Amino acid sequence: MSLPLTNLIDTRIPSPSVPARTCGTFRCSNGSGGNGYQNISEFAWFLNNRNQSPVDTSNPLTYSVVPTYNTMFLHGASISGLNNRTWSRAAQNFMADYAAIMWDGFCEGYYVLNTDTVWANQAAIDIHAYTLCMAYLGFYKPTQGEQMLRNAAERRFLCFPYCPSRKEPFDYTVANSPMVTYFTPLYTSGPCGIQNLDNPQQIEEDSLMRKMLANPQPCLDVMIRLYSHYRMKNGQMNIQGTTLQRYLEAKALDFENALTHLKRHIQGYDNPMYMLPPNVEMGGIRN
């Protein structure tokens, strides 16, 4: 069956409604900034979907997972400083987005293989609280993989509605490169909500939640946020009978001490006015 010619030449045709991720990567449904025009990565998407394959060179997974020089041979050395490293800003933010939607084998591979502790965290949103928590733990140095775990948990379970964000192509030199979300890091306190924590069964089955509870140290600031909402009985949070509830209750004293440390350094941290009421619409990654 031949495709309608108008679908190929009219760039003002709205993008179809698609899942946030398909077959191992993203396809942005409104990356044009709401101006009614499609990005080149969305133009004739039904013919231009090779980046859905995890082995295709336009898929960011081929840049971001394995810490070897093979990516330079695969993609070329001209962009090696921008994308061809697992610790690059683009790779860190892509993997945070990717793992926040679903923790799969690629996330586990990144987590296990990327063990360097010398690279800065370029995908954290609440960077101030993260830095203070690492100092509180005796200047704990998380691995790259642990940083990705923490960043993914922050994007999945927390929401900072007044923190600016933007979407950019992962690789500007590839026409159909997926869009990646970049947040402006927070250096002061501000409203923080929670999300994806209203269904105990889903929480219990959430692979990212299980991974975070198995290694909570690099995620301490995220766990403190969850503890704060649980302690204040946030109506958006329903974790009754879950492993998360049992963990927060068992470690309540430890969280209180860490929370005191953050409140001492960040004015207004954990202020009830910053716990968003249920009627506040929050952006973020939803189920």
C-alpha positions in Angstrom: 0.0 0.0 0.0 1.5 3.4 -1.0 1.7 6.1 1.6 -0.2 9.4 1.1 2.1 11.9 -0.5 0.7 14.7 1.8 2.0 12.8 4.8 5.5 13.1 3.5 5.6 16.7 2.4 3.3 18.6 4.8 5.4 19.3 7.9 2.5 20.9 9.7 0.7 17.6 10.2 0.5 17.0 13.9 2.7 14.2 15.3 0.7 11.1 16.3 0.3 10.2 19.9 3.1 7.9 20.8 4.5 6.3 24.0 7.3 8.1 25.7 9.7 5.3 24.7 9.5 2.6 22.1 12.0 -0.2 21.6 14.8 1.2 23.7 14.7 4.9 22.9 12.7 8.1 22.9 10.7 9.9 20.2 9.6 13.4 21.2 6.0 14.2 20.3 6.3 18.0 20.6 10.0 18.9 20.5 9.3 21.8 18.3 8.4 24.0 21.3 4.7 24.1 20.5 5.0 26.1 17.3 3.0 23.6 15.2 6.0 22.4 13.1 7.7 19.1 13.4 11.4 18.5 14.0 13.3 16.8 11.3 13.5 13.7 13.6 9.7 13.6 13.6 9.2 14.2 9.9 7.8 11.1 8.2 8.6 9.2 11.4 7.1 6.0 10.0 9.9 6.0 7.4 12.6 7.4 9.7 12.4 5.0 12.8 15.8 3.4 12.7 16.8 5.0 15.9 14.3 2.7 17.6 16.8 -0.1 17.3 19.3 -0.4 20.2 22.0 -1.4 17.7 21.5 1.5 15.3 24.1 4.2 15.4 21.6 6.9 15.7 20.3 5.4 19.0 22.0 7.2 22.0 22.5 3.8 23.7 25.3 3.1 21.3 27.1 6.2 22.7 26.1 6.0 26.3 26.4 2.6 27.8 29.8 1.0 27.3 32.9 3.0 28.6 35.3 2.1 25.7 36.9 3.9 22.8 34.8 1.8 20.4 32.2 4.6 20.3 34.8 6.9 18.7 35.3 4.4 15.9 31.6 3.9 15.6 30.5 7.6 15.6 33.7 9.4 14.7 36.2 11.4 16.7 34.8 14.9 15.9 32.1 14.8 18.5 34.1 12.7 21.0 34.2 15.5 23.6 30.4 16.0 23.4 28.7 12.6 23.2 31.2 9.7 22.8 31.8 9.2 26.5 29.5 7.7 29.1 30.2 10.5 31.4 29.3 13.3 28.9 26.5 15.7 29.8 24.4 14.3 27.0 24.9 10.7 28.0 24.2 11.3 31.7 21.0 13.2 31.0 19.8 10.6 28.4 20.5 7.7 30.7 18.7 9.5 33.6 15.6 10.0 31.3 15.9 6.4 30.0 16.2 4.7 33.3 13.5 6.9 34.9 10.9 5.3 32.5 12.0 1.7 32.9 15.1 0.1 34.4 16.1 -2.6 31.9 19.2 -4.5 30.8 20.9 -1.4 29.3 20.5 0.5 32.6 21.9 -2.5 34.5 24.8 -2.6 32.0 25.5 1.1 32.5 25.3 0.7 36.3 27.7 -2.3 36.4 30.2 -1.2 33.8 30.7 2.5 34.6 32.6 2.4 37.9 34.7 5.6 37.6 34.2 7.9 40.6 36.0 11.0 39.2 33.3 12.5 36.9 30.9 15.2 38.0 27.2 14.6 38.1 25.8 16.6 35.2 22.2 15.3 35.3 21.2 16.0 38.9 18.3 18.5 39.4 18.7 19.3 43.1 22.4 19.5 42.9 22.8 21.4 46.2 21.1 18.7 48.3 22.9 15.9 46.4 26.4 17.5 47.1 25.5 18.1 50.8 24.4 14.5 51.2 27.5 13.1 49.6 29.5 15.2 52.1 27.3 14.0 55.0 28.2 10.4 54.1 31.9 11.2 54.5 32.4 12.7 51.0 31.1 9.5 49.5 32.1 9.2 45.8 29.4 7.4 43.8 30.3 5.6 40.6 28.9 6.8 37.3 26.4 4.0 37.5 25.3 5.0 41.0 24.9 8.6 39.8 22.7 7.4 37.0 20.6 5.4 39.5 20.2 8.4 41.7 19.4 10.8 38.8 16.8 8.4 37.4 15.1 8.0 40.8 15.0 11.8 41.2 13.3 12.2 37.8 10.8 9.3 38.3 9.7 9.9 41.9 10.3 13.6 42.5 9.1 16.7 40.7 10.4 20.3 40.8 7.6 22.3 39.0 9.5 25.6 39.0 12.8 24.2 37.8 13.3 25.2 34.2 13.9 22.4 31.7 14.4 22.2 27.9 14.7 19.4 25.3 17.6 19.2 22.9 18.7 16.6 20.4 21.1 14.1 21.9 23.5 14.5 19.0 23.1 17.6 16.8 25.0 16.0 14.0 22.4 13.2 13.6 19.1 14.3 12.0 16.9 11.8 13.8 18.6 11.9 17.1 16.1 11.7 20.0 15.4 14.6 22.3 16.9 14.7 25.8 15.7 16.6 28.8 18.1 19.1 30.5 17.2 20.7 33.8 18.6 23.9 35.2 20.2 22.6 38.5 18.7 23.9 41.7 21.2 25.6 44.1 18.5 26.9 46.5 15.4 25.3 48.1 12.1 25.3 46.2 8.9 23.4 45.9 9.4 19.6 45.5 6.5 17.2 44.8 6.3 13.5 44.4 5.0 11.4 41.6 4.5 7.7 40.7 4.0 6.8 44.4 0.2 6.4 44.6 -0.1 2.7 43.8 1.4 0.3 46.3 1.4 -2.7 44.0 3.2 -0.8 41.2 5.7 0.6 43.7 6.4 -2.9 45.0 7.0 -4.1 41.4 9.0 -1.0 40.3 12.4 -2.2 39.2 14.0 1.2 39.7 12.6 1.4 43.3 14.0 -2.0 44.1 17.4 -0.9 42.8 17.3 2.3 44.8 16.4 0.4 48.0 19.2 -2.1 47.4 21.7 0.7 47.2 20.3 3.8 48.9 23.6 5.6 49.7 24.0 7.5 46.4 20.3 8.3 46.4 20.3 9.7 50.0 18.9 13.1 49.0 16.1 11.5 47.0 15.3 9.2 49.9 15.2 12.2 52.3 12.6 13.9 50.1 10.5 10.7 50.1 10.8 10.5 53.9 9.8 14.1 54.3 6.6 13.6 52.3 5.9 10.3 54.2 6.4 12.0 57.5 4.1 14.8 56.6 1.4 12.4 55.4 1.3 13.8 51.9 -2.0 12.8 50.3 -0.4 12.0 47.0 1.7 9.3 48.6 0.3 5.8 49.1 3.0 3.3 50.1 1.1 1.3 52.6 2.5 -2.2 53.0 5.4 -1.7 50.6 9.1 -2.3 51.1 9.6 1.4 50.8 7.3 2.1 53.8 9.1 -0.5 55.9 12.5 1.0 54.9 11.5 4.6 55.7 10.2 3.6 59.1 13.2 1.4 60.0 15.7 4.2 59.0 13.6 7.1 60.4 16.3 8.2 62.9 19.0 8.2 60.2 16.8 10.2 57.9 16.0 12.7 60.7 19.7 13.3 61.3 20.4 13.7 57.6 17.4 16.0 57.2 18.7 18.2 60.1 22.0 18.4 58.2 20.3 19.6 55.0 18.0 22.1 56.9 21.1 23.6 58.5 22.6 24.4 55.1 19.6 25.0 52.9 17.2 27.7 54.2 13.6 26.6 54.0 14.4 23.0 53.1 11.6 20.7 54.2 9.3 23.7 54.7 5.6 22.5 54.6 4.8 25.3 52.2 7.2 23.6 49.7 5.2 20.3 49.9 2.9 20.7 46.9 -0.8 20.2 47.6 -2.7 17.6 45.5 -4.3 20.1 43.2 -1.0 21.5 41.9 -0.2 20.1 38.4 3.3 18.8 38.2 5.3 18.0 35.2 7.5 15.0 35.1 7.7 11.4 34.0 4.5 9.5 34.7 3.7 5.8 34.3 
